[in-house]
């Protein structure tokens, strides 16, 4: 029986009464955490050493605060505006400080990217699990409580609840417990109406929960991700990748500027195809990569549209939906979906549908009650029909024989009993969502009819083929599973979550599952998007390497890699051919070194040279190619809106300049001297006021003021 409570204290009392002094608490990744409830149990364990507490979770989100004085002064007004009432998770700061009592532990299987690189406690307690295995691992570790924030909707018959942003692991819990004979953990819900209410699998009855906490004082706006700048490198990768997506296919993408760039270019392809094709020609993309685009991609508009099967329902899918691209509906019936795929039927129910179903032996010659319900659920037959003594009857009393061996009976049903359109089509299946304030508002504003097309479900259903393979195979046709990575070696093995010293940057999440699925599904591809190089301690470093001591994706699952310089199709290729193709999409500064290394170890013909078309892979050349395009209004810095003010954007440019010029103590001292000697006449009153540096008091603030003024002079003059 569900217990309803109105305070956190009452909730914790229920939890401890049932589970005693040894609490192993699971809570969702991302925004589905009941922050205040988690903070309360965390605080209680800190105060009471007899209470043993371990929290299992992932992607713990924290409002950015900054480390330096400049960062703090810039971020405080911004975060106050973007996160007006967000309650930070107390355990994050404790873990960052490596200060936890012996009775407490935090275990994560996915870390906010780069957040815990230098945090011993987080690195030691990280658990490497595929997303699809996370709930299994949590249960096997003894999880006895699941705490989750939920959405609520008031109806005439009382409140109903939704798992909203996090169906991913919660819906996997009961099936795993049943299969493995585990005791079901206590499930605690904290209500927050700010969460968008999602139906389908996400909607659960009150008895799914053991305790429901509903306190209006605990309502808050969930964490919103600030929208990032999309630069030329991102756009080049996005443009190339957009040419690999087939109309009528399936898409999976992740969050971040690379994903935003891909969405922008995909929209451009559909809405302004002539301009899109001209860009591909201008940048020599259709010439250099015509073979892979012809075999695996397309560059036309989206007549049939796309369907999304993505562990993360990212904001980009909302933009694709609004643009009329995310529109290919799939249905929960493998045989009907197969007929749709083959063009035998359409969403508009054909007037000979019964004949077609009989022809393909999808229904029996005598219609059964089970088959009637199936066809009604799909919208093929009208809802007012019921079966009685071999006759189909409707609410008006009309009867039609269910004996389909006779054509006159088939004809009668087709003329009088068919629905108009297929029902319950889905354009997206997702496991969790996270995004900007705009994205959450967009979800809230969806009509019930449109919202039904976005189905949140278990991560095991989205990330794997097991269990529903026949259905998944006909839904996920022409799939493009698109992910980002950090490094790729010349053989095609990729590292996406961990450094060469085994320090964890983020986590494997579902990337391995999607890459493997791309190989298991017909006409599907895995695409890894990779920036060709990054800024290291000693300057630029290549992200395409000879070897790397860690990999997320092994070489035998190599497929397509895209950098800003091109597309490398590695599937089914020899090691030598993979090496050639990877070197061709590397930054030219590193191509010769990579070539020599491969020759040294007998993996590449010593006479092979980089083709002339790939000899000028440089950021300078790339920028020169994109400059005129950007000047004509394409490829904006913020393609889907900006969370920063104009003043803040100017300050970001200046702060980025300062960060690049102060990588070492000597460099910082040198810049301070330069700033002191070359102070601009312009006072920048408004910008300094925004940084709370109008009237500096301490020596550090006075020096910081001079640095920021100097940086503003340099960066504003450039623009």
C-alpha positions as CSV (number, residue, x, y, z in Angstrom):
1,X,0.0,0.0,0.0
2,X,1.3,3.4,-1.0
3,X,2.1,5.8,1.9
4,X,1.6,9.5,1.3
5,X,3.8,12.0,3.3
6,X,4.1,15.7,3.3
7,X,7.6,16.3,4.7
8,X,11.1,15.0,4.2
9,X,11.3,14.0,7.8
10,X,8.2,11.8,7.5
11,X,9.7,10.3,4.3
12,X,13.0,9.5,5.9
13,X,11.3,8.0,8.9
14,X,9.5,5.6,6.5
15,X,12.7,4.7,4.7
16,X,14.7,3.9,7.9
17,X,11.8,2.1,9.5
18,X,11.6,-0.3,6.6
19,X,15.3,-0.7,5.8
20,X,17.1,-0.1,9.1
21,X,20.5,1.6,9.4
22,X,22.0,0.2,6.2
23,X,20.8,2.3,3.2
24,X,21.9,1.6,-0.3
25,X,20.1,4.3,-2.3
26,X,19.7,4.4,-6.1
27,X,18.7,7.6,-7.7
28,X,18.4,8.5,-11.5
29,X,21.0,10.0,-13.6
30,X,20.6,13.6,-14.7
31,X,17.6,15.7,-13.7
32,X,15.4,13.0,-12.1
33,X,17.1,13.2,-8.7
34,X,14.9,14.4,-5.8
35,X,17.7,16.7,-4.7
36,X,16.4,17.9,-1.3
37,X,15.5,14.3,-0.3
38,X,18.9,13.1,-1.3
39,X,20.5,16.0,0.6
40,X,18.5,15.1,3.7
41,X,19.5,11.5,3.8
42,X,23.1,12.5,3.1
43,X,23.0,15.0,5.9
44,X,21.5,12.5,8.3
45,X,24.3,10.0,7.6
46,X,26.9,12.7,8.2
47,X,25.4,13.4,11.6
48,X,24.8,9.8,12.6
49,X,27.8,7.5,12.1
50,X,25.6,4.4,12.8
51,X,23.7,5.0,9.6
52,X,25.5,3.3,6.7
53,X,24.8,5.1,3.4
54,X,25.8,4.4,-0.1
55,X,24.3,6.3,-3.1
56,X,24.3,4.8,-6.6
57,X,23.8,7.2,-9.4
58,X,25.2,8.9,-12.5
59,X,25.5,12.3,-14.1
60,X,25.3,14.4,-10.9
61,X,24.7,17.9,-12.2
62,X,26.0,21.0,-10.3
63,X,25.5,24.7,-11.0
64,X,28.9,25.9,-12.3
65,X,30.7,28.2,-9.8
66,X,34.1,28.7,-11.3
67,X,37.6,28.4,-9.7
68,X,39.3,31.7,-10.3
69,X,38.1,35.1,-9.2
70,X,37.3,36.0,-12.8
71,X,35.2,32.8,-13.3
72,X,33.3,33.3,-10.1
73,X,32.5,36.9,-10.8
74,X,31.3,36.1,-14.3
75,X,29.3,33.0,-13.4
76,X,27.4,34.2,-10.3
77,X,24.9,36.6,-12.0
78,X,24.5,34.1,-14.9
79,X,23.8,31.1,-12.7
80,X,21.5,33.2,-10.5
81,X,19.4,34.0,-13.6
82,X,19.5,30.5,-15.1
83,X,19.2,28.5,-11.9
84,X,17.1,30.7,-9.6
85,X,15.9,28.0,-7.3
86,X,18.0,24.9,-8.1
87,X,19.1,23.1,-5.0
88,X,22.7,21.8,-5.5
89,X,23.4,18.2,-4.4
90,X,25.5,18.4,-1.2
91,X,27.4,15.2,-1.9
92,X,29.1,16.7,-5.0
93,X,31.1,19.2,-2.9
94,X,31.9,16.6,-0.3
95,X,33.3,14.3,-2.9
96,X,35.2,17.1,-4.6
97,X,36.9,17.8,-1.3
98,X,37.5,14.1,-0.6
99,X,35.8,14.5,2.8
100,X,33.5,11.7,3.5
101,X,33.0,9.8,6.8
102,X,33.7,6.1,6.7
103,X,30.0,5.3,6.9
104,X,29.3,7.0,3.5
105,X,30.0,6.3,-0.1
106,X,29.0,7.7,-3.5
107,X,29.2,5.4,-6.5
108,X,28.7,6.7,-10.1
109,X,28.6,4.9,-13.4
110,X,28.7,8.1,-15.5
111,X,30.3,11.4,-14.4
112,X,29.6,14.9,-15.5
113,X,32.2,15.3,-18.3
114,X,35.6,16.3,-16.9
115,X,34.2,17.2,-13.5
116,X,36.0,14.6,-11.3
117,X,39.3,14.1,-13.1
118,X,41.4,15.2,-10.1
119,X,39.1,13.8,-7.4
120,X,40.5,10.6,-5.9
121,X,37.2,9.6,-4.2
122,X,35.2,9.8,-7.4
123,X,37.9,8.1,-9.5
124,X,38.2,5.2,-7.0
125,X,34.5,4.7,-6.7
126,X,33.6,5.0,-10.3
127,X,31.9,1.8,-11.7
128,X,32.3,1.1,-15.3
129,X,29.0,-0.3,-16.6
130,X,27.2,-0.2,-19.9
131,X,24.1,1.9,-19.4
132,X,22.0,-1.2,-20.0
133,X,23.7,-3.1,-17.2
134,X,23.6,-0.3,-14.6
135,X,20.3,-1.3,-12.9
136,X,21.5,-4.9,-12.8
137,X,24.7,-3.8,-11.1
138,X,22.9,-1.6,-8.7
139,X,20.6,-4.4,-7.6
140,X,23.4,-6.9,-7.3
141,X,25.2,-4.4,-5.1
142,X,22.3,-4.5,-2.7
143,X,20.3,-1.4,-3.6
144,X,17.3,-1.3,-1.2
145,X,15.8,2.1,-1.9
146,X,15.1,3.9,-5.2
147,X,14.5,7.7,-4.8
148,X,13.1,9.5,-7.8
149,X,11.5,12.8,-8.7
150,X,8.2,12.5,-10.6
151,X,5.7,14.6,-12.5
152,X,2.1,14.7,-11.5
153,X,-1.2,15.4,-13.3
154,X,-4.5,16.0,-11.6
155,X,-7.5,14.2,-13.2
156,X,-11.2,13.9,-12.3
157,X,-10.4,10.5,-10.7
158,X,-7.4,11.8,-8.8
159,X,-3.7,12.4,-9.4
160,X,-1.6,10.3,-11.8
161,X,2.2,10.1,-11.9
162,X,4.9,10.1,-14.5
163,X,8.6,9.0,-14.4
164,X,9.0,11.9,-16.8
165,X,12.7,12.5,-17.6
166,X,14.0,9.2,-16.2
167,X,12.2,6.0,-17.3
168,X,15.6,4.6,-18.3
169,X,16.6,2.5,-15.2
170,X,13.5,2.7,-13.1
171,X,11.4,0.6,-15.6
172,X,14.2,-2.0,-15.8
173,X,14.1,-2.6,-12.0
174,X,11.0,-4.8,-11.7
175,X,11.9,-7.1,-14.7
176,X,15.4,-7.7,-13.3
177,X,14.1,-8.4,-9.8
178,X,11.7,-10.9,-11.2
179,X,14.3,-12.7,-13.4
180,X,16.9,-12.8,-10.7
181,X,14.7,-13.3,-7.6
182,X,15.8,-10.0,-6.0
183,X,13.7,-8.4,-3.3
184,X,12.1,-5.3,-4.8
185,X,13.7,-2.1,-3.4
186,X,11.6,0.4,-1.6
187,X,10.5,3.0,-4.2
188,X,10.2,6.6,-3.0
189,X,8.8,9.4,-5.2
190,X,9.2,13.1,-4.7
191,X,6.5,15.1,-6.6
192,X,7.6,18.1,-8.7
193,X,5.1,19.5,-11.2
194,X,7.8,21.4,-13.0
195,X,8.8,18.1,-14.7
196,X,7.0,17.6,-18.0
197,X,4.4,14.9,-17.7
198,X,5.2,12.1,-20.2
199,X,2.7,9.3,-20.9
200,X,3.1,5.8,-22.3
201,X,5.5,3.7,-20.3
202,X,6.5,6.7,-18.2
203,X,3.0,6.9,-16.7
204,X,2.7,4.7,-13.7
205,X,0.1,4.2,-11.0
206,X,0.5,5.3,-7.4
207,X,1.1,1.7,-6.3
208,X,4.4,1.7,-8.3
209,X,5.7,3.7,-5.3
210,X,5.9,2.7,-1.7
211,X,6.1,6.3,-0.5
212,X,5.0,9.5,-2.3
213,X,6.3,12.8,-0.9
214,X,4.4,15.9,-2.0
215,X,5.5,19.1,-0.4
216,X,5.0,22.3,-2.4
217,X,8.0,23.9,-0.7
218,X,10.2,21.3,-2.5
219,X,9.1,22.1,-6.0
220,X,12.0,23.5,-8.1
221,X,12.9,24.0,-11.8
222,X,15.0,21.2,-12.9
223,X,18.6,21.6,-14.1
224,X,18.9,23.3,-17.5
225,X,22.0,23.0,-19.6
226,X,23.3,26.3,-21.1
227,X,23.4,26.2,-24.8
228,X,27.0,26.1,-26.0
229,X,28.9,28.0,-28.8
230,X,29.1,26.1,-32.1
231,X,32.3,26.8,-33.9
232,X,33.6,26.2,-37.4
233,X,35.1,22.8,-36.4
234,X,31.8,21.7,-35.1
235,X,29.9,22.9,-38.1
236,X,32.3,21.2,-40.5
237,X,31.8,17.9,-38.7
238,X,28.1,18.4,-38.5
239,X,27.8,19.2,-42.2
240,X,29.8,16.1,-43.2
241,X,27.8,13.9,-40.9
242,X,24.4,15.3,-42.2
243,X,25.3,13.8,-45.6
244,X,25.3,10.3,-44.1
245,X,21.7,10.3,-42.9
246,X,19.2,8.5,-45.1
247,X,15.6,9.6,-45.5
248,X,13.2,7.2,-44.0
249,X,15.8,6.1,-41.5
250,X,16.6,6.2,-37.7
251,X,18.7,8.5,-35.7
252,X,20.5,8.5,-32.4
253,X,22.6,11.5,-31.2
254,X,24.0,13.0,-28.0
255,X,24.2,16.4,-26.3
256,X,26.7,19.2,-27.0
257,X,27.9,21.5,-29.7
258,X,28.6,18.7,-32.2
259,X,25.1,17.5,-31.9
260,X,23.8,21.0,-32.3
261,X,25.9,21.5,-35.4
262,X,24.5,18.3,-36.9
263,X,20.9,19.3,-36.2
264,X,21.5,22.7,-37.8
265,X,23.0,21.2,-40.9
266,X,20.3,18.5,-41.1
267,X,17.6,21.3,-40.9
268,X,19.5,23.2,-43.6
269,X,19.5,20.2,-45.9
270,X,15.8,19.9,-45.6
271,X,14.6,23.5,-45.6
272,X,17.1,25.0,-48.1
273,X,18.4,22.1,-50.1
274,X,19.8,24.1,-53.0
275,X,22.0,26.1,-50.5
276,X,23.0,22.9,-48.8
277,X,24.1,21.2,-52.0
278,X,26.0,24.4,-53.0
279,X,27.9,24.3,-49.7
280,X,28.8,20.6,-50.2
281,X,30.1,21.4,-53.6
282,X,31.9,24.6,-52.4
283,X,33.7,22.7,-49.7
284,X,34.5,19.8,-52.1
285,X,32.6,17.3,-49.8
286,X,30.6,15.7,-52.6
287,X,33.8,15.3,-54.6
288,X,36.0,13.9,-51.9
289,X,33.5,11.6,-50.3
290,X,31.1,10.8,-53.1
291,X,31.5,7.0,-52.6
292,X,30.6,6.9,-48.9
293,X,27.8,9.4,-49.4
294,X,26.4,7.3,-52.2
295,X,26.5,4.0,-50.4
296,X,25.7,5.1,-46.8
297,X,24.2,8.6,-47.1
298,X,22.0,11.0,-48.9
299,X,21.8,14.7,-49.5
300,X,18.1,15.3,-50.5
301,X,15.2,16.5,-48.4
302,X,13.4,14.3,-45.9
303,X,10.2,13.1,-47.7
304,X,9.6,10.2,-45.4
305,X,11.3,11.7,-42.4
306,X,13.3,10.2,-39.5
307,X,12.4,8.2,-36.4
308,X,14.6,8.5,-33.3
309,X,15.8,5.7,-31.0
310,X,18.1,7.4,-28.6
311,X,18.9,6.8,-25.0
312,X,18.9,10.6,-24.6
313,X,16.0,12.6,-25.8
314,X,18.1,15.7,-26.7
315,X,16.7,19.2,-27.6
316,X,17.9,18.7,-31.2
317,X,15.0,16.2,-31.7
318,X,12.5,18.9,-30.8
319,X,14.0,21.1,-33.5
320,X,13.9,18.3,-36.0
321,X,10.2,17.7,-35.1
322,X,9.3,21.4,-35.6
323,X,11.2,21.3,-38.9
324,X,9.1,18.4,-40.2
325,X,12.1,16.0,-40.3
326,X,11.4,13.9,-37.2
327,X,8.1,12.5,-38.6
328,X,8.5,8.8,-39.5
329,X,6.2,7.0,-37.1
330,X,6.8,3.5,-36.0
331,X,4.2,1.1,-34.5
332,X,4.3,-1.5,-31.8
333,X,3.6,-4.4,-34.2
334,X,6.4,-6.0,-36.2
335,X,4.3,-7.3,-39.0
336,X,2.4,-4.1,-39.5
337,X,5.6,-2.1,-39.4
338,X,7.1,-4.4,-42.0
339,X,4.2,-3.7,-44.3
340,X,4.8,0.0,-43.8
341,X,8.5,-0.3,-44.5
342,X,7.8,-2.2,-47.7
343,X,5.3,0.4,-48.9
344,X,2.5,-2.2,-48.9
345,X,0.4,0.0,-46.6
346,X,0.6,3.6,-45.4
347,X,-0.5,5.4,-42.3
348,X,-3.8,6.0,-44.0
349,X,-5.6,2.6,-43.6
350,X,-6.0,1.2,-47.2
351,X,-9.5,0.0,-48.2
352,X,-8.2,-3.5,-48.9
353,X,-6.3,-3.9,-45.6
354,X,-8.0,-7.1,-44.6
355,X,-7.1,-8.7,-47.9
356,X,-3.5,-7.6,-47.4
357,X,-3.3,-9.0,-43.9
358,X,-4.8,-12.3,-45.0
359,X,-2.4,-12.5,-47.9
360,X,0.6,-12.1,-45.6
361,X,-0.9,-14.5,-43.0
362,X,-0.9,-11.7,-40.4
363,X,-4.5,-12.6,-39.3
364,X,-6.4,-15.9,-39.4
365,X,-9.2,-16.7,-41.8
366,X,-11.6,-16.6,-38.8
367,X,-11.1,-13.4,-36.9
368,X,-10.4,-14.0,-33.1
369,X,-11.0,-11.6,-30.2
370,X,-7.3,-11.3,-29.7
371,X,-6.8,-10.3,-33.3
372,X,-9.7,-7.8,-33.1
373,X,-8.2,-6.1,-30.1
374,X,-4.8,-5.9,-32.0
375,X,-6.3,-4.3,-35.0
376,X,-8.4,-1.9,-32.9
377,X,-5.3,-0.9,-31.0
378,X,-3.5,-0.1,-34.3
379,X,-6.6,1.9,-35.6
380,X,-7.2,-0.6,-38.4
381,X,-10.6,-1.5,-37.2
382,X,-13.1,0.9,-35.5
383,X,-13.2,1.1,-31.7
384,X,-16.9,0.4,-31.3
385,X,-16.6,-3.2,-32.6
386,X,-16.8,-6.3,-30.4
387,X,-16.9,-10.0,-31.2
388,X,-19.9,-12.2,-30.2
389,X,-20.6,-15.7,-31.5
390,X,-18.6,-15.4,-34.6
391,X,-20.0,-12.0,-35.5
392,X,-18.5,-8.5,-35.4
393,X,-21.0,-6.1,-33.8
394,X,-20.9,-2.4,-33.4
395,X,-22.8,-0.2,-30.9
396,X,-25.5,0.5,-33.5
397,X,-26.3,-3.3,-33.5
398,X,-25.0,-4.0,-37.0
399,X,-23.4,-7.4,-37.5
400,X,-20.6,-8.6,-39.8
401,X,-19.3,-12.2,-40.1
402,X,-15.8,-12.9,-38.7
403,X,-15.4,-15.7,-41.2
404,X,-12.9,-14.4,-43.7
405,X,-12.9,-17.4,-45.9
406,X,-15.7,-15.7,-47.9
407,X,-14.9,-12.6,-49.9
408,X,-18.4,-11.1,-49.2
409,X,-17.6,-11.0,-45.5
410,X,-14.2,-9.4,-46.1
411,X,-15.8,-6.8,-48.4
412,X,-18.4,-6.0,-45.8
413,X,-15.8,-5.4,-43.1
414,X,-13.6,-3.4,-45.4
415,X,-16.6,-1.2,-46.4
416,X,-18.0,-0.7,-42.9
417,X,-15.5,-1.4,-40.2
418,X,-12.2,0.2,-41.1
419,X,-10.5,3.0,-39.2
420,X,-9.1,6.0,-41.0
421,X,-5.5,6.1,-39.8
422,X,-3.1,3.9,-37.9
423,X,-3.0,4.9,-34.2
424,X,-0.3,5.2,-31.5
425,X,2.6,6.0,-33.9
426,X,5.8,7.0,-32.2
427,X,8.5,9.3,-33.7
428,X,10.9,8.9,-30.7
429,X,11.8,6.4,-28.1
430,X,14.1,7.7,-25.4
431,X,15.4,6.7,-22.0
432,X,16.0,10.1,-20.4
433,X,16.0,13.7,-21.3
434,X,18.1,16.8,-20.4
435,X,18.2,20.2,-22.0
436,X,17.7,23.9,-21.9
437,X,14.9,25.9,-20.3
438,X,13.4,26.3,-23.8
439,X,13.4,22.5,-24.3
440,X,11.4,21.9,-21.0
441,X,8.9,24.6,-22.0
442,X,8.6,23.0,-25.4
443,X,7.8,19.6,-23.8
444,X,5.2,21.2,-21.5
445,X,3.5,22.9,-24.4
446,X,3.1,19.8,-26.6
447,X,-0.5,18.8,-27.1
448,X,-1.5,15.4,-25.7
449,X,-1.7,14.1,-29.3
450,X,1.8,15.2,-30.1
451,X,3.2,14.2,-26.8
452,X,2.0,10.6,-27.4
453,X,4.5,10.4,-30.3
454,X,7.4,10.9,-27.8
455,X,7.7,7.7,-25.8
456,X,10.0,7.5,-22.8
457,X,10.8,3.9,-21.9
458,X,13.4,1.6,-20.4
459,X,17.0,1.9,-21.5
460,X,17.1,-1.8,-22.1
461,X,14.4,-1.3,-24.8
462,X,16.2,1.6,-26.5
463,X,19.8,0.6,-26.3
464,X,19.6,-3.1,-27.2
465,X,17.8,-5.5,-29.5
466,X,17.3,-8.2,-26.9
467,X,13.8,-9.0,-25.9
468,X,12.0,-7.2,-28.8
469,X,14.4,-8.0,-31.6
470,X,11.8,-8.6,-34.3
471,X,10.1,-5.3,-33.6
472,X,13.3,-3.4,-33.2
473,X,14.7,-4.6,-36.5
474,X,11.7,-3.3,-38.5
475,X,11.5,0.0,-36.6
476,X,15.2,0.8,-36.6
477,X,15.8,0.7,-40.4
478,X,18.6,2.6,-42.0
479,X,19.8,3.6,-38.5
480,X,22.6,6.1,-37.9
481,X,23.9,5.9,-34.4
482,X,25.9,9.1,-34.0
483,X,28.2,9.6,-31.0
484,X,31.3,11.7,-30.1
485,X,34.7,10.4,-28.9
486,X,38.0,11.8,-27.7
487,X,40.6,9.7,-29.5
488,X,40.7,7.3,-32.4
489,X,43.8,5.3,-33.3
490,X,44.8,4.5,-36.9
491,X,43.1,1.1,-36.7
492,X,39.7,2.6,-35.8
493,X,39.6,1.8,-32.0
494,X,38.1,4.8,-30.1
495,X,38.4,6.2,-26.6
496,X,35.4,8.2,-25.5
497,X,35.3,8.3,-21.7
498,X,38.7,7.6,-20.2
499,X,42.3,9.0,-20.5
500,X,45.4,7.0,-21.1
501,X,46.1,6.9,-17.4
502,X,42.7,5.4,-16.6
503,X,41.3,8.6,-15.2
504,X,37.6,8.7,-16.0
505,X,36.3,11.7,-17.9
506,X,32.7,10.7,-18.1
507,X,31.6,7.1,-18.7
508,X,30.8,4.6,-21.4
509,X,27.0,5.2,-21.2
510,X,25.3,3.5,-24.1
511,X,27.9,4.2,-26.8
512,X,29.2,0.6,-27.0
513,X,25.6,-0.7,-27.2
514,X,24.8,1.6,-30.2
515,X,28.0,0.8,-32.0
516,X,27.4,-2.9,-31.7
517,X,23.8,-2.4,-32.7
518,X,24.9,-0.6,-35.9
519,X,26.7,-3.8,-36.9
520,X,23.8,-6.1,-36.0
521,X,21.2,-4.1,-38.0
522,X,20.9,-4.2,-41.7
523,X,21.8,-1.0,-43.5
524,X,22.8,0.7,-40.3
525,X,26.0,2.6,-39.4
526,X,27.9,3.8,-36.4
527,X,29.3,7.3,-36.8
528,X,31.8,8.7,-34.4
529,X,32.3,12.4,-34.5
530,X,35.9,13.5,-33.6
531,X,37.6,16.9,-33.4
532,X,40.9,16.2,-35.1
533,X,43.1,17.8,-32.4
534,X,42.9,19.6,-29.1
535,X,45.0,22.2,-27.2
536,X,47.5,20.4,-24.9
537,X,50.1,21.6,-22.5
538,X,52.6,22.0,-25.2
539,X,50.4,23.2,-28.0
540,X,48.1,21.4,-30.4
541,X,47.9,17.6,-30.0
542,X,46.3,15.2,-32.5
543,X,43.2,13.2,-31.5
544,X,44.1,10.7,-34.2
545,X,46.9,8.7,-32.8
546,X,49.0,5.6,-33.6
547,X,47.9,3.9,-30.5
548,X,46.1,4.6,-27.2
549,X,46.3,2.4,-24.1
550,X,42.5,2.5,-23.5
551,X,39.5,2.0,-25.8
552,X,35.7,2.3,-25.4
553,X,35.1,0.9,-28.9
554,X,37.5,-1.9,-30.1
555,X,38.9,-2.0,-33.6
556,X,36.8,-4.9,-34.7
557,X,33.7,-2.6,-34.4
558,X,35.2,0.2,-36.4
559,X,32.8,1.8,-38.8
560,X,32.6,5.5,-39.8
561,X,34.7,8.3,-38.3
562,X,34.1,12.0,-39.1
563,X,36.5,14.9,-38.3
564,X,36.3,18.4,-39.6
565,X,38.4,17.4,-42.5
566,X,36.4,14.4,-43.8
567,X,34.8,11.0,-43.5
568,X,36.7,7.8,-43.0
569,X,34.7,4.7,-43.9
570,X,36.5,1.9,-42.0
571,X,34.0,-0.9,-42.0
572,X,35.3,-4.1,-43.5
573,X,38.6,-2.5,-44.5
574,X,42.1,-3.8,-44.0
575,X,44.4,-2.3,-41.4
576,X,46.4,-0.5,-44.1
577,X,43.3,1.0,-45.8
578,X,42.0,2.1,-42.4
579,X,45.4,3.8,-41.7
580,X,45.3,5.6,-45.0
581,X,41.7,6.8,-44.5
582,X,42.4,8.0,-40.9
583,X,45.5,9.9,-41.9
584,X,43.5,11.7,-44.6
585,X,41.1,13.1,-42.1
586,X,43.8,14.1,-39.6
587,X,45.2,17.6,-39.1
588,X,48.1,18.1,-41.6
589,X,50.5,19.0,-38.8
590,X,50.4,15.3,-37.7
591,X,50.0,13.4,-40.9
592,X,53.6,12.7,-41.7
593,X,54.4,11.6,-38.1
594,X,51.4,9.2,-38.3
595,X,52.5,7.9,-41.7
596,X,56.0,7.2,-40.6
597,X,54.8,5.4,-37.5
598,X,52.6,3.1,-39.5
599,X,55.5,2.4,-42.0
600,X,57.8,1.6,-39.1
601,X,55.6,-1.2,-37.9
602,X,54.9,-2.6,-41.4
603,X,51.3,-1.6,-41.4
604,X,51.6,0.8,-44.4
605,X,53.5,0.8,-47.7
606,X,56.5,3.1,-47.3
607,X,55.8,4.6,-50.8
608,X,52.3,5.8,-49.8
609,X,51.9,9.6,-49.5
610,X,48.9,11.7,-48.4
611,X,46.8,12.5,-51.4
612,X,47.0,16.2,-52.5
613,X,43.3,16.7,-51.7
614,X,44.1,16.2,-48.0
615,X,47.4,18.1,-47.8
616,X,45.8,21.3,-46.5
617,X,43.9,20.0,-43.4
618,X,44.3,23.1,-41.3
619,X,42.1,25.1,-39.0
620,X,43.2,28.3,-40.9
621,X,42.1,26.9,-44.2
622,X,38.8,25.6,-42.7
623,X,38.1,29.0,-41.3
624,X,38.8,30.7,-44.6
625,X,36.4,28.4,-46.3
626,X,33.6,29.1,-43.8
627,X,34.1,32.8,-43.3
628,X,32.2,34.0,-46.4
629,X,29.4,31.4,-45.6
630,X,29.0,32.7,-42.1
631,X,29.0,36.3,-43.3
632,X,26.0,35.5,-45.5
633,X,24.0,34.4,-42.4
634,X,24.7,30.7,-42.1
635,X,26.3,28.8,-39.3
636,X,25.7,31.2,-36.4
637,X,27.5,30.8,-33.1
638,X,24.3,29.9,-31.3
639,X,22.0,28.2,-33.8
640,X,19.2,27.5,-31.4
641,X,19.2,30.5,-29.1
642,X,21.6,31.9,-26.5
643,X,21.4,32.0,-22.7
644,X,23.9,34.8,-22.5
645,X,23.4,38.5,-22.8
646,X,25.4,40.5,-25.4
647,X,27.6,41.9,-22.6
648,X,28.3,38.3,-21.4
649,X,29.3,37.2,-24.9
650,X,31.9,40.0,-25.0
651,X,33.2,39.0,-21.6
652,X,33.3,35.3,-22.6
653,X,35.6,36.2,-25.5
654,X,37.8,38.3,-23.3
655,X,37.9,35.6,-20.6
656,X,38.8,32.9,-23.2
657,X,41.6,35.1,-24.4
658,X,42.9,35.5,-20.8
659,X,42.7,31.7,-20.2
660,X,44.7,31.0,-23.3
661,X,47.4,33.5,-22.3
662,X,47.8,32.4,-18.6
663,X,48.5,28.6,-18.9
664,X,51.7,28.9,-16.9
665,X,52.8,31.1,-14.0
666,X,55.4,32.8,-16.2
667,X,52.8,33.5,-18.9
668,X,50.4,35.0,-16.4
669,X,53.1,37.3,-14.9
670,X,54.0,38.4,-18.4
671,X,50.5,39.2,-19.2
672,X,49.9,41.1,-15.9
673,X,53.0,43.3,-16.7
674,X,51.6,43.9,-20.2
675,X,48.2,44.8,-18.9
676,X,49.7,47.2,-16.3
677,X,51.7,49.0,-19.0
678,X,49.1,49.1,-21.7
679,X,45.9,50.0,-20.1
680,X,43.2,51.1,-22.6
681,X,41.7,54.6,-22.5
682,X,38.2,53.0,-22.9
683,X,36.8,52.4,-19.4
684,X,34.2,49.6,-20.3
685,X,32.0,50.7,-17.4
686,X,29.1,48.4,-18.1
687,X,31.2,45.4,-18.6
688,X,33.2,46.0,-15.5
689,X,30.0,46.6,-13.6
690,X,28.7,43.2,-14.9
691,X,31.9,41.6,-13.4
692,X,31.5,43.5,-10.1
693,X,34.8,45.2,-10.7
694,X,33.7,48.8,-10.8
695,X,35.2,49.5,-7.4
696,X,37.9,46.8,-6.7
697,X,38.9,46.6,-3.1
698,X,41.6,43.9,-2.8
699,X,44.9,43.8,-4.7
700,X,43.7,40.7,-6.5
701,X,40.6,42.5,-7.6
702,X,42.6,45.5,-8.8
703,X,44.9,43.3,-10.9
704,X,42.0,41.3,-12.2
705,X,40.3,44.6,-13.3
706,X,43.3,45.6,-15.3
707,X,43.6,42.2,-16.9
708,X,40.0,42.1,-18.0
709,X,40.2,45.7,-19.4
710,X,43.3,44.7,-21.4
711,X,41.6,41.6,-22.7
712,X,38.5,43.5,-23.7
713,X,40.7,46.0,-25.6
714,X,42.4,43.2,-27.5
715,X,39.3,41.1,-28.3
716,X,36.9,43.9,-29.0
717,X,39.4,45.5,-31.4
718,X,39.7,42.2,-33.3
719,X,35.9,42.1,-33.8
